[in-house]
Amino acid sequence: MVEFTGERLVPGQVDQDLLNEHLARYAFAARLARNKRVLDVACGMGYGSAELAKVAARVVGLDVSDEAVNAAREAYPQPNLQFIAAPAQSIPFDDGSFDLVVAFEVIEHLEDWPRLLAEARRLLAPGGQLIISTPNKEYYAESRRLSGPNPFHVHEFTYEEFRGELEKVFPSVALFVQNHVGAISFHPTAGSPAVTAELAGDQDPPQPEQSHFFLAVCALTPQTGNPFYVYLPSSANLLREREQHILKLEGELRQKDEWLEDARKTTTWALNLEKELEEARSRILALQKEVEELTTGYESKISELEAELTARTNRVFEVEQEYTALLQAKAEELAKCVDLLQTAENIVVERTNWALQLGERIKQLEQVLQTAQGSRWVRLGRTFGIGPDLQKY
């Protein structure tokens, strides 16, 4: 099933007013299609081609989408109606193959849209006509200000640009403006040929710049009969639509009332919050005052501590100087002690060496004494009382 994406209209998936806008253009074209060979360029789902086939001798519906063409063939199997898939810029028919070419809401979708106009002129038989439509760029942009530009539109036209481009290709251009009122109207513009006296009488000429769509009937020869046309849709009940719109507005009003009640509750909550904030501000002010008082007391205490710290720092400096002097004196005294110790150590070493020498001498004397005491001559002399008495030693 083909889904409506915004690129082409799918009946049953769009608002009835939008469908009526498209059907109205086909009803307008049907007046010029009787017993003619008709080409419907960008036929989409084929509903318009089927309307034209009711009065035309033969209708060919052409669309670039294979999916749309297949859906059209299945939906509208009529003997004088054919659907083919092909691009609007390159249509596979011989020159002069059609008496009427219809191209509704397609030119704005094409990058190389001038080729569409050239193809339409090539395909028209002598006396043939092109009926082509496109949205009014200024009105369309205003109507889509919330949803944004149509992503499928490549080039949109103002009234003067549309007229100028058509007149470059077709010697005769009768321009209409399409508006959606209680019915859907097609007004010939003031500059178009053969504007009817009925339109030029009590009514003001239409304002193209304020119109919804532009629609033109183009031909290679001058055209006659350019009447005001009104399309009355049979499937749309304007009163019922208004009632439904009123119900919708009432629903929106109820929704807004609910929003208003929510807003009132929110306001009450906001007032309570404001009260809490005011109390918090008061507490903050009290705390700030307390902090200021504490800060003043602390500043005084800090000044006292700073003065005490300065005094103690000075005392530390003095003690450090005294300690340094004392260390220097002790160092000098220690140096003297070291010198005395060195002297004493030298004396001890000297005395130790002397004592060692004395001990060695004593050992030598003791050995001599022992030798002498053990000598038989000494013993003999002692017997005879001759010589020293070594027993004393």
Phi and psi in degrees as a GROMACS rama.xvg file:
@    title "Ramachandran Plot"
@    xaxis  label "Phi"
@    yaxis  label "Psi"
@TYPE xy
-74.939  131.877  VAL-2
-103.328  148.024  GLU-3
-77.4728  119.312  PHE-4
-113.013  -8.50609  THR-5
104.484  -13.454  GLY-6
-79.8638  -40.8284  GLU-7
-142.674  149.082  ARG-8
-74.5294  136.069  LEU-9
-120.171  108.466  VAL-10
-55.3257  141.359  PRO-11
90.1069  -12.0566  GLY-12
-119.522  7.606  GLN-13
-130.518  165.529  VAL-14
-61.4418  145.895  ASP-15
-62.281  -35.6802  GLN-16
-62.0093  -41.5001  ASP-17
-64.4772  -41.7894  LEU-18
-63.0331  -41.1092  LEU-19
-62.9861  -35.6169  ASN-20
-59.0716  -40.8093  GLU-21
-74.4285  -43.1304  HIS-22
-63.0591  -34.2196  LEU-23
-62.7248  -39.7037  ALA-24
-65.0372  -38.8993  ARG-25
-69.332  -34.5563  TYR-26
-65.0614  -38.5109  ALA-27
-61.2507  -44.8412  PHE-28
-70.7381  -28.8449  ALA-29
-61.474  -28.4959  ALA-30
-64.6074  -25.9764  ARG-31
-102.612  2.94574  LEU-32
-101.899  -2.63654  ALA-33
-60.2519  125.075  ARG-34
58.8691  27.4257  ASN-35
-114.421  163.863  LYS-36
-87.4391  120.322  ARG-37
-122.009  137.526  VAL-38
-115.03  122.311  LEU-39
-103.263  100.348  ASP-40
-79.3978  135.263  VAL-41
58.7035  56.2937  ALA-42
-73.1532  -14.2303  CYS-43
63.1152  -125.38  GLY-44
-81.7194  0.136997  MET-45
88.1698  -1.03528  GLY-46
-63.2193  -36.9627  TYR-47
-72.0221  -40.2705  GLY-48
-60.5502  -38.1694  SER-49
-64.209  -37.1401  ALA-50
-65.4092  -42.3505  GLU-51
-66.1037  -34.6584  LEU-52
-65.9741  -16.7213  ALA-53
-67.3332  -24.4571  LYS-54
-122.66  -20.1881  VAL-55
-82.2481  159.534  ALA-56
-72.571  -39.6328  ALA-57
-154.691  140.018  ARG-58
-130.763  133.426  VAL-59
-114.46  119.028  VAL-60
-95.7141  126.722  GLY-61
-122.99  133.204  LEU-62
-148.868  149.6  ASP-63
-74.8016  -16.78  VAL-64
-93.0496  118.876  SER-65
-62.484  -37.2869  ASP-66
-63.1942  -44.165  GLU-67
-66.1694  -42.0158  ALA-68
-62.7482  -43.5938  VAL-69
-63.0302  -40.1801  ASN-70
-65.2509  -39.0457  ALA-71
-65.7078  -43.2824  ALA-72
-60.1212  -40.2051  ARG-73
-71.2206  -35.7884  GLU-74
-80.7512  -30.4088  ALA-75
-131.266  74.0805  TYR-76
-83.8802  82.0004  PRO-77
-111.623  146.175  GLN-78
-64.4216  -31.3281  PRO-79
-99.1816  18.6056  ASN-80
-126.997  126.212  LEU-81
-128.018  141.78  GLN-82
-121.581  133.432  PHE-83
-133.904  155.86  ILE-84
-102.48  120.621  ALA-85
-167.479  155.509  ALA-86
-76.1141  150.552  PRO-87
-69.8147  -18.2635  ALA-88
-88.6837  -9.09251  GLN-89
-146.094  87.2831  SER-90
-96.2675  124.769  ILE-91
-81.6614  60.2944  PRO-92
-137.241  155.631  PHE-93
-71.7944  162.126  ASP-94
-58.1199  143.295  ASP-95
66.9654  26.3209  GLY-96
-80.5041  -13.9624  SER-97
-133.827  148.057  PHE-98
-89.295  -23.8955  ASP-99
-143.929  128.897  LEU-100
-115.67  128.2  VAL-101
-112.759  129.972  VAL-102
-139.925  84.1978  ALA-103
-94.4531  127.609  PHE-104
52.8125  47.5772  GLU-105
-126.381  -32.2829  VAL-106
-60.2447  -34.0198  ILE-107
-73.3628  -11.6565  GLU-108
-89.8091  -7.65969  HIS-109
-104.584  135.207  LEU-110
-69.5161  -45.8309  GLU-111
-103.279  56.3696  ASP-112
-59.6621  -28.4395  TRP-113
-58.9782  -26.4706  PRO-114
-67.0461  -30.4916  ARG-115
-62.2214  -44.0938  LEU-116
-64.9555  -40.3339  LEU-117
-65.3149  -41.2835  ALA-118
-64.4484  -40.4603  GLU-119
-62.9939  -43.0494  ALA-120
-63.8837  -40.7774  ARG-121
-63.0198  -37.6905  ARG-122
-81.4963  -15.6247  LEU-123
-76.2114  131.778  LEU-124
-75.0203  163.781  ALA-125
-52.9325  132.27  PRO-126
81.108  1.7635  GLY-127
-75.7106  166.734  GLY-128
-135.148  148.331  GLN-129
-110.837  126.862  LEU-130
-109.847  117.447  ILE-131
-132.636  142.426  ILE-132
-135.484  158.24  SER-133
-159.852  152.72  THR-134
-68.3893  151.715  PRO-135
-72.9662  117.554  ASN-136
-53.5249  -46.178  LYS-137
-68.2976  -46.2577  GLU-138
-66.6995  -39.3788  TYR-139
-64.0687  -42.4423  TYR-140
-63.6289  -38.8075  ALA-141
-66.8607  -41.7043  GLU-142
-70.2319  -20.9983  SER-143
-109.205  24.5706  ARG-144
-63.8309  -26.6279  ARG-145
-87.6695  -40.5203  LEU-146
-86.1758  -16.2128  SER-147
90.7505  173.14  GLY-148
-60.6886  151.118  PRO-149
-71.5252  119.798  ASN-150
-67.636  -14.5062  PRO-151
-93.1396  -6.43311  PHE-152
-90.6428  128.097  HIS-153
-96.7236  -41.3411  VAL-154
-145.623  119.283  HIS-155
-105.783  154.046  GLU-156
-116.932  143.189  PHE-157
-85.19  170.707  THR-158
-60.884  -50.2042  TYR-159
-65.6203  -37.6652  GLU-160
-65.6385  -43.3873  GLU-161
-61.1181  -48.2242  PHE-162
-58.9335  -47.6847  ARG-163
-60.8262  -42.6641  GLY-164
-68.543  -35.7951  GLU-165
-69.0401  -39.4298  LEU-166
-70.578  -19.2906  GLU-167
-68.3254  -26.1917  LYS-168
-106.277  -35.5726  VAL-169
-118.708  127.159  PHE-170
-62.5916  -29.363  PRO-171
-121.075  120.369  SER-172
-131.885  116.325  VAL-173
-106.771  111.115  ALA-174
-97.1641  137.891  LEU-175
-120.086  158.855  PHE-176
-117.541  138.956  VAL-177
-107.179  127.164  GLN-178
-129.41  151.484  ASN-179
-103.074  106.052  HIS-180
-114.46  -147.328  VAL-181
-58.8259  -33.6547  GLY-182
-118.071  -175.838  ALA-183
-109.822  122.075  ILE-184
-109.929  150.33  SER-185
-123.772  110.37  PHE-186
-105.215  128.456  HIS-187
-67.8252  139.751  PRO-188
-78.4509  163.049  THR-189
-63.4135  -29.1458  ALA-190
-85.9486  -3.85722  GLY-191
-80.2595  151.232  SER-192
-69.3287  152.542  PRO-193
57.6157  45.5766  ALA-194
-69.6817  131.549  VAL-195
-70.2883  152.478  THR-196
-64.1159  -31.343  ALA-197
-60.1516  -42.1911  GLU-198
-73.726  -37.3912  LEU-199
-79.4769  -3.02663  ALA-200
-81.7284  -102.997  GLY-201
-78.1803  -15.5758  ASP-202
-95.1433  146.114  GLN-203
-73.7422  146.729  ASP-204
-63.7954  150.683  PRO-205
-65.5547  153.582  PRO-206
-102.187  101.185  GLN-207
-56.9922  -36.4732  PRO-208
-64.5773  -20.3318  GLU-209
-104.173  2.65094  GLN-210
-82.0895  164.111  SER-211
-84.0096  -52.959  HIS-212
-128.312  157.419  PHE-213
-108.233  140.258  PHE-214
-138.526  132.605  LEU-215
-128.266  144.924  ALA-216
-110.847  113.408  VAL-217
-112.924  149.284  CYS-218
-154.808  165.562  ALA-219
-88.5183  -11.0953  LEU-220
-129.035  159.806  THR-221
-56.9223  146.171  PRO-222
-114.281  151.143  GLN-223
-123.313  156.464  THR-224
77.105  96.5208  GLY-225
-134.013  63.8027  ASN-226
-81.2007  159.287  PRO-227
-67.0999  136.631  PHE-228
-132.526  133.275  TYR-229
-122.866  131.997  VAL-230
-107.86  123.217  TYR-231
-106.158  104.464  LEU-232
-67.6909  132.86  PRO-233
-86.0992  -20.1765  SER-234
-92.1516  -5.37069  SER-235
-114.517  126.699  ALA-236
-101.605  104.3  ASN-237
-59.5898  -41.8306  LEU-238
-63.542  -43.3798  LEU-239
-64.3575  -40.6495  ARG-240
-62.0722  -38.006  GLU-241
-66.4748  -41.278  ARG-242
-61.6896  -42.6615  GLU-243
-64.0457  -36.7527  GLN-244
-65.757  -39.1505  HIS-245
-63.5027  -43.813  ILE-246
-60.2242  -40.0949  LEU-247
-63.5274  -42.6156  LYS-248
-64.8388  -38.0926  LEU-249
-64.2027  -39.603  GLU-250
-62.3612  -41.0388  GLY-251
-65.3071  -36.2981  GLU-252
-65.1087  -42.6259  LEU-253
-61.215  -40.8324  ARG-254
-61.2375  -42.1621  GLN-255
-66.8041  -36.4825  LYS-256
-61.314  -41.2414  ASP-257
-63.2279  -41.034  GLU-258
-62.8724  -38.8829  TRP-259
-64.1828  -41.9493  LEU-260
-63.6611  -42.3225  GLU-261
-61.3547  -39.0934  ASP-262
-65.8559  -38.2688  ALA-263
-62.7728  -45.2784  ARG-264
-61.3506  -40.133  LYS-265
-64.1065  -37.2335  THR-266
-64.3327  -44.0352  THR-267
-59.8631  -44.6337  THR-268
-61.5483  -38.9677  TRP-269
-66.2083  -39.1991  ALA-270
-64.3161  -43.5741  LEU-271
-61.1079  -41.0977  ASN-272
-64.2506  -39.3048  LEU-273
-62.1883  -40.1519  GLU-274
-63.1049  -45.5165  LYS-275
-61.1355  -39.0208  GLU-276
-64.5899  -38.3197  LEU-277
-64.497  -43.4497  GLU-278
-61.5559  -40.5357  GLU-279
-63.9262  -38.7516  ALA-280
-61.7592  -42.0693  ARG-281
-61.7518  -43.9191  SER-282
-63.5225  -38.6933  ARG-283
-63.8875  -42.3075  ILE-284
-61.7732  -43.0699  LEU-285
-62.1761  -43.5804  ALA-286
-64.3782  -38.8928  LEU-287
-62.11  -40.9163  GLN-288
-63.8593  -44.5152  LYS-289
-61.424  -41.3764  GLU-290
-62.8686  -41.3022  VAL-291
-61.4348  -43.8547  GLU-292
-62.4535  -46.8024  GLU-293
-61.6323  -37.794  LEU-294
-63.8729  -41.7444  THR-295
-61.9491  -46.4896  THR-296
-62.2601  -41.632  GLY-297
-66.8368  -35.9928  TYR-298
-61.8396  -41.5118  GLU-299
-64.0435  -46.3371  SER-300
-62.294  -40.0911  LYS-301
-62.9134  -39.7972  ILE-302
-61.1912  -44.0373  SER-303
-62.1665  -44.9569  GLU-304
-64.6498  -37.1472  LEU-305
-64.5637  -40.764  GLU-306
-63.987  -44.1678  ALA-307
-63.2745  -40.3482  GLU-308
-62.9692  -39.5054  LEU-309
-62.5557  -45.5232  THR-310
-61.8717  -44.1943  ALA-311
-67.9238  -34.2742  ARG-312
-63.4786  -43.5573  THR-313
-62.5608  -42.0807  ASN-314
-63.7049  -40.5221  ARG-315
-60.8364  -40.3317  VAL-316
-61.9194  -44.2776  PHE-317
-62.6137  -47.1353  GLU-318
-60.4489  -38.7474  VAL-319
-62.4052  -39.6881  GLU-320
-66.7705  -43.7945  GLN-321
-62.1077  -43.323  GLU-322
-64.0437  -39.082  TYR-323
-62.5626  -43.5478  THR-324
-63.6035  -42.3105  ALA-325
-63.6831  -42.0298  LEU-326
-61.7924  -38.5509  LEU-327
-65.7284  -43.1538  GLN-328
-64.3538  -44.2301  ALA-329
-63.9116  -35.3168  LYS-330
-64.9578  -40.9812  ALA-331
-64.8864  -43.4733  GLU-332
-62.9066  -40.1869  GLU-333
-63.5561  -38.1979  LEU-334
-61.9832  -41.6016  ALA-335
-63.5835  -43.6774  LYS-336
-60.5743  -40.6388  CYS-337
-61.4649  -41.9121  VAL-338
-62.7147  -45.4587  ASP-339
-63.148  -40.9431  LEU-340
-62.8778  -39.2414  LEU-341
-64.7948  -40.8171  GLN-342
-64.2674  -46.3447  THR-343
-62.044  -37.9461  ALA-344
-64.9859  -37.4799  GLU-345
-65.3456  -42.2598  ASN-346
-63.7365  -44.2188  ILE-347
-59.5382  -43.8417  VAL-348
-62.3768  -42.5612  VAL-349
-64.2307  -45.3023  GLU-350
-67.6395  -36.3081  ARG-351
-63.2937  -45.4767  THR-352
-59.8179  -41.4481  ASN-353
-64.3187  -43.2126  TRP-354
-63.6761  -38.9514  ALA-355
-64.0505  -41.5562  LEU-356
-65.6448  -40.6066  GLN-357
-64.3899  -42.7641  LEU-358
-60.1945  -41.9995  GLY-359
-63.7261  -39.4985  GLU-360
-65.4131  -39.5312  ARG-361
-63.5227  -43.3547  ILE-362
-58.5093  -42.6356  LYS-363
-62.1654  -43.2405  GLN-364
-66.6906  -39.6281  LEU-365
-62.894  -40.142  GLU-366
-64.1999  -40.7236  GLN-367
-63.7166  -42.5162  VAL-368
-64.6721  -45.3191  LEU-369
-61.0821  -39.8745  GLN-370
-64.3048  -43.2739  THR-371
-67.0508  -40.7462  ALA-372
-65.5649  -30.6996  GLN-373
-84.7447  -6.50847  GLY-374
-74.835  134.013  SER-375
-69.0442  -24.3714  ARG-376
-70.0033  -38.5481  TRP-377
-67.9711  -42.5228  VAL-378
-62.4627  -40.9466  ARG-379
-62.1689  -40.5773  LEU-380
-67.1734  -35.0357  GLY-381
-68.4785  -36.4845  ARG-382
-62.7407  -41.7976  THR-383
-90.8753  4.70401  PHE-384
72.5341  27.1804  GLY-385
-112.17  139.061  ILE-386
88.2367  175.464  GLY-387
-73.175  155.494  PRO-388
-91.3871  100.5  ASP-389
-78.999  -6.17697  LEU-390
-67.7815  -19.5685  GLN-391
-70.7049  -24.2523  LYS-392
